[in-house]
Amino acid sequence: MSENVFNAYSGYYDLLYRDKDYAGEAAYIVRLLKQHGINHGSLLEFGSGTGKHGRLLAELGYQVHGVERSEEMVALTEQGNGFTCESGDICNVQVGRTFDAVLSLFHVISYQTTNASLNAVFARAAEHLEPGGIFIFDFWYSPAVYAQQPSVRVKRLVDENVEIVRIAEPEIHTNENRVDVHYTIFATDPLTGRVQTLKEKHPMRHFSLPELDLLAETHGFARVGTEEFMTGNKPGESTWGVCITLKRI
Ligand SMILES: C[S@@+](CC[C@H](N)C(=O)[O-])C[C@H]1O[C@@H](n2cnc3c(N)ncnc32)[C@H](O)[C@@H]1O
């Protein structure tokens, strides 16, 4: 993945995802945590973005620390009241303490496209947990990607400062389990009519369960939960986003 991913994008990130149900997702994560006896305590969030889940989870009683590679996203993050974050790469981060759970939400794991980076992230998750600790993440699910095939999507958003049109064009790499999403963002200043054009490539890897089980077992985890993100349904060809819970043995 290019080091620049999310740098240009970051300024418009919260506007692009303003309709995302972060509060509902935080409540869903709390349900999963409680299923595994984590009713309060400390959470390490990998790829914390602008801190939306982290701040909500802090409001729900957890102490949350985020790690985020994009310095632009970290700069936009509001810290305090139970939520802190640092800029860093989840492939090599060492916070220096363990947590009750590690979380990685909104397809952050799918941004780890190489076997080396995946091995590194699973190793970092294991190092920051004691035995019995939980690692929860959602990801693109291979059966759904193959069955549905990614297509071109256009999103338009407006606020008082800017009008955004984002075009997402997928480039499918079947043999690499990867889809490179080419984003073009046209940002128009409503006062001057000036248009800024940004381009970013987001390489996304998708996973099957046996592949993730192998990674999990290699790093001392067992899979203890598997479901469609948010609905809790059994994953299938229509399930683009799957959420799994791993327990450190
Ligand atoms: C789709 S965003 C999700 C952000 C946030 N979790 C949310 O739900 O809004 C993916 C995030 O993962 C971060 N990311 C991807 N790979 C990373 C890595 N190796 N280390 C740290 N952050 C990473 C990106 O910079 C980006 O902020």
The ligand as an ORCA input file, in Angstrom:
! r2SCAN-3c Opt
* xyz 0 1
  C     -11.276      2.969      5.998
  S     -10.225      3.795      7.145
  C     -10.994      3.387      8.699
  C     -10.649      4.394      9.772
  C     -11.428      4.197     11.071
  N     -11.178      2.891     11.652
  C     -12.902      4.407     10.834
  O     -13.670      3.451     11.025
  O     -13.283      5.508     10.456
  C      -8.774      2.778      7.190
  C      -7.718      3.403      8.104
  O      -6.680      2.478      8.357
  C      -5.458      3.194      8.387
  N      -4.394      2.216      8.129
  C      -4.304      1.347      7.108
  N      -3.182      0.628      7.209
  C      -2.551      1.058      8.327
  C      -1.342      0.684      8.964
  N      -0.553     -0.265      8.454
  N      -1.000      1.298     10.124
  C      -1.811      2.269     10.661
  N      -2.962      2.671     10.081
  C      -3.328      2.071      8.927
  C      -5.630      4.219      7.282
  O      -4.689      5.276      7.378
  C      -7.071      4.658      7.519
  O      -7.174      5.697      8.442
*
